[in-house]
Amino acid sequence: MTAINVKIKTLSPIHINSGQANVNVDAEVIHDRFGMPYMPAKRFKGLLAESAIELQEMGERAGLAVLRDVNLNQLFHQSATNKQVLVEEKIGDCQDIQIVMHNLYIAEPNEYQSMCVAWKSIQALYPEIINAQDVLQEYTSIRYQTRLENGVAVKGSLHNMRVVNPGVVFQGRLELKGKNAEEYLGFILLAIKNIRNVGLKRNRGFGNVVCHVELIDERNAEVIVKDFLERGKKSA
């Protein structure tokens, strides 16, 4: 098993929709019961799959088989509807490879657990002073939008949503398992680093992020990515 620490820093407001709303907010962000926002593992894995498709498109244009010929259906264990994911050739055999992603929180696992304990205690002792919404407001803000017609706001079109503020760092761990996992490590690292946008309203200036990776065994991720691409150039 190869373990990768992933950090995602927000460069602009981002909206990771929880599918919930209340009397004050039309679209809420995902957060834990103490009010701290987080990124679910399933959402991140979806972003990683999108990024992997982009890498294959780049590989197609650049003539790099090392990017182009990875079988993403097998790598992500899903049936693809996007024809760009479907490839006939593949590097090695990734049927037995498993990508395991954990939720990304606003601190490292041990620190996050300590924060949960602290917030639970504080909110239990002083419920009339601080609650989950108070904590959430430390990391987020509300943005308002309305629809215009001929320069005039349409009645009833005012809408608001909560966004995670710029500068928040989400942290989590990805595990790559399987007998041929090392063969795909460079591709996965590159796909993570290629993620640039998260959440909704990406075409409105929201969702800009930068991703950093660090291997648990302290190997240099930059060197692994460089060697992976160099192998692709030599085989092209």
C-alpha positions as CSV (number, residue, x, y, z in Angstrom):
1,M,0.0,0.0,0.0
2,T,1.2,3.5,-0.8
3,A,-0.3,6.4,1.3
4,I,-0.4,10.0,0.1
5,N,-1.2,13.0,2.2
6,V,-3.3,15.5,0.2
7,K,-3.8,19.2,1.0
8,I,-6.3,21.4,-0.8
9,K,-6.0,25.1,-0.3
10,T,-8.9,27.4,-1.3
11,L,-7.7,30.3,-3.5
12,S,-11.3,31.7,-3.9
13,P,-14.6,31.1,-2.2
14,I,-15.8,27.5,-2.8
15,H,-19.2,25.9,-2.5
16,I,-19.4,22.2,-1.7
17,N,-23.1,21.8,-1.6
18,S,-24.7,19.8,1.2
19,G,-28.1,19.7,-0.5
20,Q,-29.6,21.4,2.6
21,A,-31.1,24.8,3.3
22,N,-32.6,26.8,6.1
23,V,-34.4,30.0,6.8
24,N,-31.2,32.0,6.4
25,V,-29.3,30.1,3.7
26,D,-30.6,28.8,0.4
27,A,-27.6,26.5,-0.2
28,E,-25.5,25.2,2.7
29,V,-22.0,23.8,2.6
30,I,-21.1,20.4,4.0
31,H,-19.9,20.6,7.5
32,D,-19.6,18.4,10.6
33,R,-21.9,18.5,13.6
34,F,-19.6,21.0,15.3
35,G,-19.7,23.4,12.4
36,M,-16.3,22.7,10.7
37,P,-16.6,22.4,6.9
38,Y,-15.0,19.3,5.2
39,M,-14.7,17.6,1.9
40,P,-16.3,14.2,1.6
41,A,-14.1,11.4,0.2
42,K,-16.6,10.6,-2.5
43,R,-16.5,14.2,-3.8
44,F,-12.7,14.2,-3.9
45,K,-12.6,10.9,-5.7
46,G,-15.0,12.4,-8.3
47,L,-12.7,15.4,-8.7
48,L,-9.7,13.0,-9.1
49,A,-11.6,11.1,-11.8
50,E,-12.3,14.3,-13.7
51,S,-8.7,15.3,-13.5
52,A,-7.6,11.9,-14.8
53,I,-9.8,12.4,-17.8
54,E,-8.1,15.8,-18.4
55,L,-4.7,14.1,-18.2
56,Q,-5.7,11.6,-20.8
57,E,-6.8,14.4,-23.1
58,M,-3.4,16.0,-22.6
59,G,-1.7,12.7,-23.3
60,E,-3.7,12.3,-26.5
61,R,-2.7,15.7,-27.8
62,A,1.0,15.3,-26.6
63,G,1.3,11.7,-27.9
64,L,2.2,10.5,-24.4
65,A,1.0,6.9,-24.1
66,V,1.8,6.9,-20.4
67,L,-1.1,9.3,-19.9
68,R,-3.3,8.3,-22.7
69,D,-3.5,4.5,-22.2
70,V,-4.4,4.2,-18.5
71,N,-7.7,2.3,-18.2
72,L,-9.7,4.7,-16.0
73,N,-12.7,2.4,-15.8
74,Q,-10.6,-0.2,-14.1
75,L,-8.6,2.2,-12.1
76,F,-11.7,3.9,-10.6
77,H,-13.9,0.8,-10.7
78,Q,-16.7,2.5,-12.4
79,S,-18.7,2.3,-15.7
80,A,-17.8,5.4,-17.7
81,T,-20.3,7.2,-19.9
82,N,-17.7,9.6,-21.2
83,K,-16.2,8.0,-24.2
84,Q,-12.9,9.8,-23.5
85,V,-12.4,7.5,-20.5
86,L,-12.8,4.4,-22.5
87,V,-9.5,3.1,-23.9
88,E,-8.6,-0.2,-25.5
89,E,-5.0,-0.3,-24.4
90,K,-3.7,0.0,-20.8
91,I,-0.4,0.0,-19.0
92,G,-0.1,-3.2,-17.0
93,D,-3.2,-4.5,-15.2
94,C,-5.1,-2.2,-12.8
95,Q,-8.1,-4.4,-12.2
96,D,-6.8,-5.2,-8.7
97,I,-5.8,-1.7,-7.8
98,Q,-8.0,0.1,-5.3
99,I,-8.0,3.9,-4.6
100,V,-9.1,4.5,-1.0
101,M,-9.9,8.1,-0.1
102,H,-10.7,9.5,3.3
103,N,-12.6,12.7,4.1
104,L,-10.6,15.9,4.0
105,Y,-10.9,18.0,7.1
106,I,-9.5,21.4,8.0
107,A,-6.7,19.9,10.0
108,E,-4.5,16.8,10.2
109,P,-6.4,13.7,11.6
110,N,-5.0,14.0,15.2
111,E,-5.5,17.7,15.3
112,Y,-9.0,17.5,13.9
113,Q,-10.0,14.9,16.5
114,S,-8.7,17.3,19.2
115,M,-10.7,20.1,17.7
116,C,-13.8,18.0,17.8
117,V,-13.3,17.2,21.4
118,A,-12.7,20.8,22.3
119,W,-15.8,22.1,20.3
120,K,-18.0,19.4,21.8
121,S,-17.0,20.4,25.3
122,I,-17.3,24.2,24.7
123,Q,-20.7,23.9,22.9
124,A,-22.0,21.6,25.8
125,L,-20.9,24.0,28.5
126,Y,-22.0,27.3,26.8
127,P,-24.8,26.4,24.4
128,E,-26.3,29.9,24.7
129,I,-23.0,31.5,23.6
130,I,-21.6,29.3,20.9
131,N,-23.0,26.6,18.7
132,A,-22.2,24.9,15.4
133,Q,-23.4,27.9,13.3
134,D,-21.0,30.2,15.2
135,V,-18.1,27.9,14.4
136,L,-19.1,27.6,10.7
137,Q,-19.1,31.3,10.3
138,E,-15.4,31.4,11.2
139,Y,-14.6,29.5,8.0
140,T,-17.4,30.7,5.7
141,S,-19.4,33.6,4.4
142,I,-22.7,34.2,2.6
143,R,-22.8,35.3,-1.0
144,Y,-25.9,36.8,-2.6
145,Q,-27.0,36.6,-6.3
146,T,-29.9,37.8,-8.3
147,R,-31.1,37.6,-11.9
148,L,-31.2,40.7,-14.0
149,E,-33.4,41.5,-17.0
150,N,-32.5,44.7,-18.9
151,G,-30.4,45.8,-15.9
152,V,-33.2,45.4,-13.4
153,A,-33.3,42.7,-10.7
154,V,-36.1,40.2,-11.3
155,K,-38.5,40.1,-8.4
156,G,-38.1,37.0,-6.3
157,S,-34.8,35.9,-7.9
158,L,-32.6,36.8,-4.9
159,H,-30.6,33.8,-3.9
160,N,-27.9,33.2,-1.4
161,M,-25.4,30.5,-0.7
162,R,-22.7,29.8,1.9
163,V,-19.1,29.5,0.7
164,V,-15.9,28.4,2.3
165,N,-13.5,31.3,2.5
166,P,-10.2,31.6,0.6
167,G,-7.2,30.4,2.6
168,V,-8.9,27.3,4.2
169,V,-6.8,24.1,3.9
170,F,-8.5,20.7,3.7
171,Q,-6.3,17.7,4.6
172,G,-6.8,14.0,4.0
173,R,-5.2,10.8,3.0
174,L,-5.4,8.7,-0.2
175,E,-4.3,5.1,-0.2
176,L,-3.3,3.2,-3.4
177,K,-3.5,-0.5,-3.0
178,G,-2.8,-3.5,-5.3
179,K,0.1,-5.4,-6.6
180,N,0.7,-3.0,-9.5
181,A,-0.1,0.2,-7.5
182,E,3.4,1.6,-7.8
183,E,3.1,1.5,-11.6
184,Y,0.2,4.1,-11.3
185,L,1.6,6.2,-8.5
186,G,3.0,8.9,-10.9
187,F,-0.3,9.1,-12.7
188,I,-2.3,9.5,-9.5
189,L,0.1,12.1,-8.1
190,L,-0.1,14.1,-11.3
191,A,-4.0,13.8,-11.3
192,I,-4.2,15.2,-7.8
193,K,-1.8,18.1,-8.6
194,N,-3.9,18.8,-11.7
195,I,-7.1,19.5,-9.7
196,R,-7.7,23.3,-10.0
197,N,-11.4,23.7,-9.3
198,V,-13.8,22.4,-6.7
199,G,-17.6,22.7,-6.1
200,L,-20.2,24.8,-7.9
201,K,-20.2,28.1,-9.7
202,R,-16.8,27.4,-11.2
203,N,-17.6,29.7,-14.2
204,R,-18.4,32.5,-11.8
205,G,-15.0,32.7,-10.1
206,F,-15.7,30.3,-7.4
207,G,-14.0,27.0,-6.6
208,N,-10.3,27.8,-7.3
209,V,-7.9,25.6,-5.4
210,V,-4.3,24.4,-5.4
211,C,-3.4,20.8,-4.4
212,H,-0.3,19.6,-2.7
213,V,0.8,16.0,-2.2
214,E,3.3,14.3,0.2
215,L,4.1,10.6,0.4
216,I,3.9,9.1,3.8
217,D,7.2,7.2,3.2
218,E,8.9,10.5,2.6
219,R,9.8,9.8,-1.1
220,N,9.9,12.9,-3.2
221,A,6.6,13.2,-5.1
222,E,8.0,15.7,-7.6
223,V,10.8,13.3,-8.6
224,I,8.3,10.4,-9.0
225,V,6.1,12.5,-11.3
226,K,9.1,13.7,-13.3
227,D,10.3,10.1,-13.7
228,F,6.8,8.9,-14.7
229,L,6.6,11.5,-17.5
230,E,10.2,10.9,-18.7
231,R,9.3,7.2,-19.1
232,G,6.4,8.2,-21.2
233,K,8.6,10.4,-23.5
234,K,11.1,7.6,-24.0
235,S,8.3,5.1,-24.9
236,A,6.6,7.6,-27.3
